[in-house]
C-alpha cells in the first residue's frame, strides 16, 4: 500500500514508519526537517505544513494514496493550529482527494470528557485534550472517512513488549514501540474501521488484541 504518515519525525511516527517499511509498504513521511529521515528506497519525504490552508495541503497529496496516518503533535506549543485545526484539515484534504482510510493517533479518553476529572494528569494537559476531543469528534461525526482512532495512555521511552490491553478503564502506560505496532496492525484490520479504542501495555498479543476491537 502507499501510505502517508503525517508526523514521521515524531516519537511514534518514526517507529511507525520503520514498521510500515518492514511490512513492505511505500511510505511518504511528512516532516519540516530537511534531511531524509529514512534511507530506504520505499520511503519518500514531504515538507507538509499542516498549518497552511486545506487547499495547499490537498495539492501536495498524491492521488493514489491508500491510507493516511495522523501521528503529528504540537508538543503543547501550538495545539490549536496543529492538534485541532491541522488534523481536521488533513481529514478534509484526504476526503476531497478520495482517500478513504484514515488512522488517528489520539490520547486516552479524548472523547470521554467525564473521565477527565477522574484522571489528575489530564488537568495539566487540558488544552491539548480539548483539541484532541474536537478533532476526534470531527473525524467521527463530520467525515466520511474509514477511520480508526487509537487512544494510548502515557507514552514511555522503553522497549516494547508486543502485548497490550484494549478498552481498559485505566489510562495506563505504553511503550512507544507498542503504540506504533498497534497503529501498523490496524491498517489491514477491517474490524477496526469506524472504531475508537484505548490501549496500554498489558497481557494480550497485539494482533490478537486487535481482533477484539
PAZA-676579 format. One record per residue: residue number from 1; residue in one letter; x, y, z of N, C-alpha, C in turn. Coordinates in Angstrom, 2 decimals. Atoms other than C-alpha are relative to their C-alpha. Example, Ala and Ser with C-alpha at 12.3 -4.5 7.8 and 13.67 -1.06 7.14 Angstrom:
ATOM fido titor      nX      nY      nZ     caX     caY     caZ      cX      cY      cZ
ATOM    1     a    0.89   -1.19    0.00   12.30   -4.50    7.80    0.90    1.20    0.00
ATOM    2     s   -0.82   -1.19   -0.06   13.67   -1.06    7.14   -0.77    1.09    0.73
//
This chain:
ATOM fido titor      nX      nY      nZ     caX     caY     caZ      cX      cY      cZ
ATOM    1     x    0.84   -1.19    0.00    0.00    0.00    0.00    0.88    1.24    0.00
ATOM    2     x   -0.68   -1.29   -0.03    1.01    3.62   -0.45   -0.60    0.82    1.14
ATOM    3     x    0.50   -0.55   -1.26    0.75    5.33    2.91    0.66    1.32    0.31
ATOM    4     x   -0.49   -1.31   -0.46    1.09    8.92    4.07    0.02    0.01    1.52
ATOM    5     x   -0.14   -0.12   -1.45    2.41    9.35    7.62    0.25    1.45    0.34
ATOM    6     x   -0.11   -1.41   -0.38    1.76   12.88    8.87    0.63    0.05    1.40
ATOM    7     x   -0.72   -0.04   -1.26    4.36   13.44   11.58    1.03   -1.10    0.11
ATOM    8     x   -0.94    1.13    0.05    7.05   10.95   10.54    1.21    0.20    0.90
ATOM    9     x   -1.19   -0.25   -0.83    9.74   12.64   12.64   -0.29   -0.06    1.49
ATOM   10     x    0.35    0.07   -1.41    7.85   12.29   15.91    0.40   -1.33    0.62
ATOM   11     x   -0.41    1.21   -0.72    8.46    9.64   18.56   -0.76   -1.23   -0.50
ATOM   12     x    0.79    1.12    0.51    5.61    7.40   17.44    0.16   -0.11   -1.52
ATOM   13     x   -0.09   -0.01    1.45    5.88    8.44   13.80    1.22   -0.72   -0.54
ATOM   14     x   -1.23    0.64    0.45    9.47    7.28   13.46   -0.09   -1.52    0.09
ATOM   15     x    0.15    1.44   -0.15    8.73    3.82   14.83   -1.05   -0.55   -0.94
ATOM   16     x    1.05    0.44    0.93    5.57    3.60   12.73    0.54   -0.15   -1.41
ATOM   17     x   -0.57    0.07    1.35    7.44    4.36    9.50    0.89   -1.23   -0.12
ATOM   18     x   -0.87    1.18    0.03   10.03    1.69   10.34   -0.81   -1.28   -0.17
ATOM   19     x    0.80    1.22    0.07    7.32   -0.90   10.83   -0.73   -0.13   -1.33
ATOM   20     x    0.68    0.04    1.30    5.41    0.05    7.68    0.98   -0.37   -1.11
ATOM   21     x   -1.01    0.36    0.99    8.62   -0.18    5.65    0.37   -1.48    0.13
ATOM   22     x   -0.29    1.41   -0.22    9.38   -3.56    7.23   -1.11   -0.89   -0.56
ATOM   23     x    1.14    0.73    0.58    5.91   -4.64    6.06   -0.11    0.20   -1.51
ATOM   24     x   -0.15   -0.18    1.44    6.97   -3.61    2.53   -1.04    0.92   -0.62
ATOM   25     x    0.85   -1.05    0.56    4.62   -0.66    2.14    0.86    1.12   -0.57
ATOM   26     x   -0.62   -1.25    0.46    5.51    2.51    0.24   -0.45    1.10    0.95
ATOM   27     x    0.33   -0.98   -1.03    5.67    5.32    2.78    0.46    1.39   -0.42
ATOM   28     x   -0.32   -1.43    0.15    5.53    9.09    2.35   -0.07    0.60    1.40
ATOM   29     x   -0.02   -0.60   -1.33    6.60   10.76    5.59    0.03    1.51   -0.07
ATOM   30     x   -0.03   -1.45   -0.02    5.87   14.38    6.36    0.82    0.48    1.19
ATOM   31     x   -0.81   -0.61   -1.04    8.32   16.47    8.35    0.47    1.36   -0.51
ATOM   32     x   -0.56   -1.29    0.38    9.63   20.03    8.39    1.52   -0.06   -0.02
ATOM   33     x   -1.45    0.17    0.03   13.18   18.67    8.72    0.47   -0.16   -1.45
ATOM   34     x   -0.52    0.02    1.37   15.36   18.97    5.62    0.63   -1.33   -0.37
ATOM   35     x   -0.68    1.25    0.32   17.39   15.76    5.90   -1.02   -1.13   -0.11
ATOM   36     x    0.88    1.15    0.17   15.83   12.49    4.76    0.09   -0.87    1.25
ATOM   37     x    0.04    0.70   -1.28   14.72   10.56    7.83    0.37   -1.47   -0.11
ATOM   38     x   -0.21    1.44    0.14   14.99    7.02    6.43    0.67   -0.30   -1.33
ATOM   39     x   -0.73    0.39    1.20   17.47    5.56    3.95   -0.59   -1.30   -0.53
ATOM   40     x    0.72    1.17    0.50   15.06    3.24    2.18   -0.65    0.39   -1.32
ATOM   41     x    0.54   -0.32    1.32   14.01    3.11   -1.46   -1.52    0.09    0.00
ATOM   42     x    1.46   -0.04   -0.07   10.38    2.66   -0.39   -0.51    1.19    0.80
ATOM   43     x    0.37   -1.17   -0.80   10.44    5.90    1.60    0.29    1.29   -0.75
ATOM   44     x   -0.18   -1.35    0.51    9.92    9.43    0.29   -0.49    0.99    1.05
ATOM   45     x    0.28   -0.98   -1.04    9.54   12.64    2.21   -0.68    1.24   -0.57
ATOM   46     x    0.78   -1.15    0.43    7.19   15.60    2.01    0.06    1.08    1.07
ATOM   47     x   -0.02   -1.14   -0.92    7.64   19.02    3.61   -1.41    0.59    0.02
ATOM   48     x    1.41   -0.38   -0.04    3.97   19.39    4.50   -0.27    0.86    1.23
ATOM   49     x    0.34   -0.93   -1.09    2.90   22.39    6.58   -1.49   -0.12    0.30
ATOM   50     x    1.43    0.20   -0.28   -0.36   21.42    8.26   -0.64    1.25    0.61
ATOM   51     x    0.60   -1.28   -0.40   -0.81   25.00    9.47   -0.38    0.83   -1.22
ATOM   52     x    0.39   -0.68    1.23   -1.25   26.02    5.82   -1.48   -0.27   -0.28
ATOM   53     x    1.41    0.18    0.33   -4.64   26.13    4.10   -0.29   -1.44   -0.39
ATOM   54     x    0.41    1.34    0.40   -6.60   22.97    3.41    0.31   -0.24   -1.47
ATOM   55     x   -0.26    0.16    1.43   -6.25   23.57   -0.34    1.48   -0.21   -0.27
ATOM   56     x   -1.44    0.17    0.16   -2.48   23.89   -0.01    0.42   -1.42    0.39
ATOM   57     x   -0.30    1.37   -0.43   -2.32   20.60    1.90   -0.46   -1.00   -1.05
ATOM   58     x    0.57    0.93    0.97   -4.57   18.87   -0.61    0.82   -0.08   -1.28
ATOM   59     x   -0.77   -0.03    1.25   -2.47   19.95   -3.60    1.27   -0.83    0.09
ATOM   60     x   -1.26    0.75   -0.17    0.58   18.19   -2.11   -0.22   -1.51    0.16
ATOM   61     x    0.27    1.42   -0.20   -1.17   14.83   -1.65   -0.14   -0.72   -1.34
ATOM   62     x    0.14    0.81    1.21   -0.77   12.17   -4.33   -1.41   -0.58   -0.08
ATOM   63     x    1.36    0.49    0.22   -4.00   10.89   -5.84   -0.16   -1.46    0.40
ATOM   64     x    0.09    1.45   -0.19   -3.13    7.23   -5.30    0.39   -0.47    1.40
ATOM   65     x   -0.28    0.39   -1.38   -2.54    7.25   -1.54   -1.12   -0.91    0.50
ATOM   66     x    0.99    0.97   -0.49   -4.26    4.26    0.10   -0.45    0.28    1.42
ATOM   67     x    0.35   -0.24   -1.40   -4.19    5.40    3.72    0.82    1.16    0.55
ATOM   68     x   -0.68   -1.11   -0.69   -3.28    8.37    5.92    0.05   -0.31    1.49
ATOM   69     x   -0.16    0.01   -1.45   -1.89    8.22    9.43    0.23    1.43    0.46
ATOM   70     x   -0.31   -1.29   -0.63   -2.05   11.34   11.58    0.62   -0.31    1.36
ATOM   71     x   -0.72    0.24   -1.25    0.61   10.97   14.27    0.80    1.24    0.40
ATOM   72     x   -0.69   -1.26   -0.33    1.77   14.60   14.39   -0.50    0.54    1.33
ATOM   73     x    0.39   -0.64   -1.25    1.71   16.61   17.57    0.77    1.29    0.20
ATOM   74     x   -0.60   -1.32   -0.21    2.47   20.13   18.67    0.98    0.02    1.16
ATOM   75     x   -0.81   -0.04   -1.21    4.23   19.17   21.88   -0.46    1.07    0.97
ATOM   76     x    0.56   -1.01   -0.89    1.95   21.65   23.60    0.30    1.43   -0.40
ATOM   77     x   -0.42   -1.35    0.39    3.36   24.64   21.68   -1.01    0.71   -0.89
ATOM   78     x    0.92   -0.62    0.96    0.64   25.22   19.10   -1.20   -0.94   -0.19
ATOM   79     x    1.00    1.06    0.02   -2.24   22.93   19.99   -1.18    0.30   -0.93
ATOM   80     x    1.13   -0.32    0.87   -4.99   24.79   18.14    0.34   -0.19   -1.47
ATOM   81     x   -0.38    0.06    1.41   -3.10   25.04   14.84    0.36   -1.41   -0.45
ATOM   82     x   -0.49    1.33    0.39   -1.65   21.52   14.89   -0.96   -1.10    0.41
ATOM   83     x    0.75    1.14   -0.51   -3.62   19.15   17.10   -1.49    0.06   -0.32
ATOM   84     x    1.42   -0.13    0.38   -7.04   20.54   16.17   -0.14    0.37   -1.46
ATOM   85     x    0.26   -0.48    1.35   -7.11   22.63   13.02    0.82   -0.74   -1.04
ATOM   86     x   -0.85    0.73    0.93   -4.16   20.91   11.35   -0.52   -1.40   -0.27
ATOM   87     x    0.53    1.36    0.15   -5.62   17.49   12.00   -1.25    0.00   -0.87
ATOM   88     x    1.26   -0.03    0.76   -9.05   18.41   10.66    0.25    0.32   -1.48
ATOM   89     x   -0.31   -0.32    1.40   -7.55   19.94    7.51    0.55   -1.20   -0.75
ATOM   90     x   -0.49    1.21    0.69   -5.74   16.68    6.74   -1.15   -0.98   -0.25
ATOM   91     x    1.20    0.82    0.23   -9.05   14.85    7.14   -0.77    0.52   -1.21
ATOM   92     x    0.74   -0.61    1.10  -10.77   17.27    4.79    0.73   -0.21   -1.33
ATOM   93     x   -0.79    0.16    1.22   -7.93   17.08    2.27   -0.04   -1.45   -0.48
ATOM   94     x    0.07    1.43    0.37   -7.92   13.27    2.34   -1.36   -0.33   -0.60
ATOM   95     x    1.36    0.26    0.48  -11.68   13.17    1.89   -0.22    0.59   -1.39
ATOM   96     x    0.16   -0.64    1.31  -11.62   15.63   -1.00    0.81   -0.71   -1.08
ATOM   97     x   -0.88    0.69    0.94   -8.82   13.62   -2.61   -0.50   -1.40   -0.32
ATOM   98     x    0.54    1.32    0.24  -10.87   10.44   -2.46    0.72   -1.11    0.76
ATOM   99     x   -0.67    0.97   -0.86   -8.64    8.76    0.13   -0.99   -0.41    1.09
ATOM  100     x    1.02    0.45   -0.96  -10.82    6.61    2.38    0.56   -0.34    1.39
ATOM  101     x   -0.50    0.52   -1.28   -8.62    5.07    5.10    0.78    1.07    0.75
ATOM  102     x   -0.64   -1.05   -0.81   -7.57    7.43    7.90    0.13   -0.53    1.43
ATOM  103     x   -0.28    0.54   -1.34   -5.92    6.35   11.16    0.58    1.10    0.87
ATOM  104     x   -0.36   -1.11   -0.89   -5.65    8.82   14.01    0.65   -0.51    1.28
ATOM  105     x   -0.58    0.21   -1.31   -3.24    8.65   16.91   -0.55    1.09    0.92
ATOM  106     x    0.61   -0.96   -0.91   -5.17   10.29   19.73    0.57   -0.19    1.40
ATOM  107     x   -0.44    0.17   -1.38   -4.98   10.10   23.51   -1.15   -0.59    0.81
ATOM  108     x    1.00    0.74   -0.77   -6.80    8.06   26.13   -1.10    0.93    0.51
ATOM  109     x    1.18   -0.70   -0.48  -10.33    9.25   26.98   -0.25    1.33   -0.72
ATOM  110     x    0.19   -1.27    0.71  -10.25   12.02   24.34   -1.48    0.31   -0.22
ATOM  111     x    1.42   -0.21    0.26  -13.97   11.52   23.67   -0.87   -0.24    1.23
ATOM  112     x    0.75    0.26   -1.24  -14.96   10.70   27.27    0.33    1.09    1.01
ATOM  113     x   -0.33   -1.15   -0.84  -14.93   14.08   28.94   -0.32   -0.24    1.48
ATOM  114     x    0.31    0.30   -1.39  -16.46   12.60   32.09    1.18   -0.66    0.72
ATOM  115     x   -1.17    0.64   -0.59  -13.17   10.75   32.63    1.11    1.01    0.35
ATOM  116     x   -1.10   -0.96   -0.16  -11.08   13.92   32.62    0.23    0.37    1.46
ATOM  117     x   -0.15   -0.39   -1.40  -11.76   14.84   36.23    0.49   -1.17    0.86
ATOM  118     x   -0.42    1.17   -0.76  -11.05   11.27   37.37    1.49   -0.28   -0.14
ATOM  119     x   -1.41    0.25    0.27   -7.51   11.35   35.98    0.80    1.29    0.18
ATOM  120     x   -0.67   -1.27   -0.34   -5.35   14.06   37.60    0.98    0.49   -1.06
ATOM  121     x   -0.97   -0.42    1.00   -2.72   14.05   34.85   -0.61    0.75   -1.16
ATOM  122     x    0.66   -0.65    1.14   -5.27   15.22   32.29   -0.14    1.50    0.23
ATOM  123     x    0.20   -1.43   -0.31   -5.78   18.56   34.08    1.20    0.84   -0.44
ATOM  124     x   -1.20   -0.73    0.44   -2.19   19.53   33.19    0.08    0.10   -1.51
ATOM  125     x   -0.01    0.04    1.46   -2.95   18.84   29.52   -1.35    0.41   -0.56
ATOM  126     x    1.40   -0.29    0.33   -6.41   20.38   29.34   -0.17    0.57   -1.41
ATOM  127     x    0.15   -0.58    1.34   -5.89   22.49   26.19    0.24   -1.06   -1.08
ATOM  128     x   -0.29    1.08    0.94   -4.37   19.52   24.39   -1.19   -0.95   -0.09
ATOM  129     x    1.13    0.92   -0.02   -7.25   17.29   25.45   -1.22    0.60   -0.69
ATOM  130     x    1.12   -0.65    0.66   -9.83   19.81   24.29    0.18   -0.06   -1.52
ATOM  131     x   -0.27    0.04    1.44   -8.16   19.97   20.87   -0.16   -1.41   -0.56
ATOM  132     x    0.15    1.38    0.46   -7.94   16.19   20.56   -1.46   -0.43    0.01
ATOM  133     x    1.42    0.34   -0.09  -11.56   15.88   21.66   -0.75    0.45   -1.26
ATOM  134     x    0.76   -0.52    1.13  -12.88   18.11   18.89    0.53   -0.49   -1.34
ATOM  135     x   -0.53    0.59    1.23  -10.52   16.75   16.23   -0.58   -1.41   -0.20
ATOM  136     x    0.56    1.35    0.09  -11.65   13.20   17.00   -1.50    0.05   -0.26
ATOM  137     x    1.45   -0.16    0.20  -15.26   14.36   17.18   -0.29    0.32   -1.47
ATOM  138     x    0.20   -0.35    1.41  -14.95   15.87   13.69    0.19   -1.24   -0.88
ATOM  139     x   -0.27    1.19    0.79  -13.46   12.66   12.32   -1.16   -0.99    0.07
ATOM  140     x    1.09    0.96   -0.20  -16.25   10.52   13.77   -1.31    0.49   -0.58
ATOM  141     x    1.34   -0.49    0.29  -19.22   12.77   13.12   -0.14    0.86   -1.25
ATOM  142     x    0.09   -0.90    1.14  -18.33   15.03   10.20    0.69   -0.50   -1.26
ATOM  143     x   -0.70    0.52    1.18  -16.21   12.93    7.87   -0.69   -1.26   -0.51
ATOM  144     x    0.46    1.26    0.58  -17.00   10.04    5.56    1.17   -0.97   -0.12
ATOM  145     x   -1.20    0.81    0.07  -13.56    8.51    6.09   -0.18   -1.33    0.73
ATOM  146     x   -0.05    1.28   -0.70  -12.96    4.89    7.07    1.05    0.14    1.11
ATOM  147     x   -0.95   -0.39   -1.05  -11.39    5.95   10.34    0.21   -1.10    1.03
ATOM  148     x   -0.25    0.70   -1.26   -9.78    4.21   13.27    0.72    1.00    0.90
ATOM  149     x   -0.65   -0.89   -0.96   -8.86    6.22   16.36    0.60   -0.86    1.11
ATOM  150     x   -0.74    0.75   -1.01   -6.20    4.72   18.63    0.38    0.97    1.13
ATOM  151     x   -0.16   -0.90   -1.15   -6.04    6.23   22.13    0.92   -0.62    1.06
ATOM  152     x   -0.90    0.52   -1.03   -2.91    5.28   24.10    0.02    0.89    1.24
ATOM  153     x   -0.27   -0.78   -1.20   -2.18    6.36   27.64    1.37    0.64   -0.11
ATOM  154     x   -1.30   -0.68   -0.02    1.16    7.88   28.67    1.02   -0.76   -0.85
ATOM  155     x   -1.02    0.60    0.87    3.96    7.27   26.14    1.33   -0.05    0.73
ATOM  156     x   -1.25    0.19   -0.74    7.20    5.88   27.57    1.11   -0.49   -0.93
ATOM  157     x   -1.18    0.41    0.77   10.68    5.54   26.08    0.58   -1.27    0.63
ATOM  158     x   -0.52    1.28   -0.49   11.24    1.85   26.82   -0.30   -1.07   -1.04
ATOM  159     x    0.15    1.08    0.99   11.42   -1.44   24.96   -1.45   -0.48   -0.05
ATOM  160     x    1.35    0.52    0.16    8.17   -2.73   23.54   -0.12   -1.42    0.52
ATOM  161     x    0.26    1.36   -0.49    6.57   -5.87   24.92   -0.75   -0.84   -1.02
ATOM  162     x    0.82    0.72    0.97    4.37   -6.76   21.95   -1.35   -0.41    0.55
ATOM  163     x    1.27    0.36   -0.64    1.44   -7.05   24.36   -0.71    1.23    0.53
ATOM  164     x    0.80   -1.15   -0.41   -1.38   -4.65   25.16   -1.31   -0.44    0.64
ATOM  165     x    1.38    0.16   -0.45   -4.74   -4.29   26.85   -0.82    1.06   -0.71
ATOM  166     x    0.86   -0.92    0.75   -7.60   -2.68   24.93   -1.27    0.30    0.79
ATOM  167     x    1.26   -0.48   -0.60  -10.52   -0.63   26.28   -0.10   -0.34    1.49
ATOM  168     x   -0.01    0.09   -1.45   -9.50   -0.89   29.92   -0.56    1.31    0.55
ATOM  169     x    0.54   -1.23   -0.60  -10.94    1.66   32.34    1.10    0.90    0.54
ATOM  170     x   -1.11   -0.82   -0.49   -7.49    2.90   33.40    0.77    0.59   -1.18
ATOM  171     x   -0.73   -0.65    1.08   -5.27    5.22   31.39    1.28   -0.75   -0.35
ATOM  172     x   -1.16    0.85    0.23   -2.11    3.15   31.80    1.15    0.68   -0.71
ATOM  173     x   -1.19   -0.48    0.69    1.27    3.50   30.13    0.27   -0.88   -1.22
ATOM  174     x   -0.29    0.71    1.24    2.56    2.48   26.70    1.45    0.19   -0.40
ATOM  175     x   -1.27   -0.11    0.71    5.95    1.68   25.26   -0.30    0.55   -1.39
ATOM  176     x    0.27   -0.64    1.28    6.14    3.86   22.15    0.02   -1.02   -1.14
ATOM  177     x   -0.07    1.04    1.03    7.15    0.86   20.04   -1.29   -0.78   -0.11
ATOM  178     x    1.26    0.75    0.02    3.95   -0.94   21.04   -1.13    0.81   -0.59
ATOM  179     x    1.00   -0.86    0.62    1.83    2.03   20.05    0.17   -0.03   -1.52
ATOM  180     x   -0.27    0.04    1.44    3.50    2.07   16.63   -0.41   -1.34   -0.60
ATOM  181     x    0.38    1.33    0.48    3.00   -1.69   16.26   -1.52   -0.12   -0.09
ATOM  182     x    1.47    0.03    0.01   -0.69   -1.29   17.13   -0.55    0.80   -1.18
ATOM  183     x    0.43   -0.82    1.13   -1.11    1.51   14.60    0.23   -0.73   -1.32
ATOM  184     x   -0.29    0.75    1.23    0.55   -0.61   11.91   -0.97   -1.16   -0.17
ATOM  185     x    0.88    1.17    0.06   -1.67   -3.58   12.79   -1.41    0.34   -0.43
ATOM  186     x    1.39   -0.33    0.34   -4.96   -1.73   12.39   -0.17    0.35   -1.48
ATOM  187     x    0.07   -0.40    1.40   -4.10   -0.74    8.81   -0.83   -0.97   -0.83
ATOM  188     x    0.71    1.01    0.79   -5.42   -4.00    7.38   -1.04   -0.76    0.82
ATOM  189     x    1.01    0.64   -0.85   -7.77   -4.92   10.24   -1.34    0.70   -0.23
ATOM  190     x    1.25   -0.66    0.37  -11.16   -4.09    8.73   -0.97    0.13    1.17
ATOM  191     x    0.89   -0.08   -1.16  -12.88   -4.75   12.07    0.21    1.27    0.82
ATOM  192     x   -0.27   -1.24   -0.74  -11.27   -1.54   13.38   -0.55    1.24   -0.71
ATOM  193     x    0.54   -1.15    0.73  -12.88    0.69   10.74   -1.26    0.51    0.71
ATOM  194     x    1.12   -0.61   -0.70  -15.29    3.11   12.37    0.05   -0.21    1.50
ATOM  195     x   -0.13    0.30   -1.42  -13.92    2.24   15.82    0.97    0.95    0.69
ATOM  196     x   -0.88   -0.76   -0.88  -12.32    4.15   18.67    0.34   -0.90    1.17
ATOM  197     x   -0.35    0.83   -1.15  -10.34    2.25   21.30    1.23    0.54    0.72
ATOM  198     x   -1.19   -0.37   -0.77   -7.92    2.98   24.11    0.86   -1.23    0.24
ATOM  199     x   -0.96    1.09   -0.16   -4.85    0.90   24.87    1.07    0.36    1.00
ATOM  200     x   -1.24   -0.16   -0.75   -1.98    0.40   27.24    0.66   -1.36    0.08
ATOM  201     x   -0.72    1.28   -0.09    0.64   -2.27   27.83   -0.76   -0.97    0.89
ATOM  202     x    0.79    0.99   -0.74   -0.95   -5.49   29.01    0.48   -1.40   -0.27
ATOM  203     x   -0.34    1.42    0.06   -1.06   -9.24   28.55   -0.38   -0.68   -1.31
ATOM  204     x    0.46    0.62    1.25   -2.53   -9.81   25.06    0.92    0.36   -1.16
ATOM  205     x   -0.76   -0.27    1.21   -0.52  -10.16   21.87   -0.73    1.07   -0.82
ATOM  206     x    0.61   -1.15    0.68   -1.10   -7.02   19.81   -0.96   -0.44   -1.10
ATOM  207     x    0.87    0.43    1.10   -2.50   -8.79   16.75   -1.26   -0.70    0.50
ATOM  208     x    1.18    0.66   -0.57   -4.81  -10.91   18.88   -0.93    1.03    0.63
ATOM  209     x    0.82   -1.03   -0.62   -5.97   -7.87   20.83   -0.78    0.80   -1.04
ATOM  210     x    0.64   -0.78    1.06   -6.78   -6.02   17.61   -1.24   -0.71   -0.52
ATOM  211     x    1.17    0.72    0.51   -9.19   -8.78   16.58   -1.23    0.18    0.89
ATOM  212     x    1.12   -0.16   -0.92  -11.36   -7.97   19.62   -0.63    1.39   -0.07
ATOM  213     x    0.52   -1.37    0.07  -11.95   -4.31   18.69   -1.38   -0.01   -0.64
//
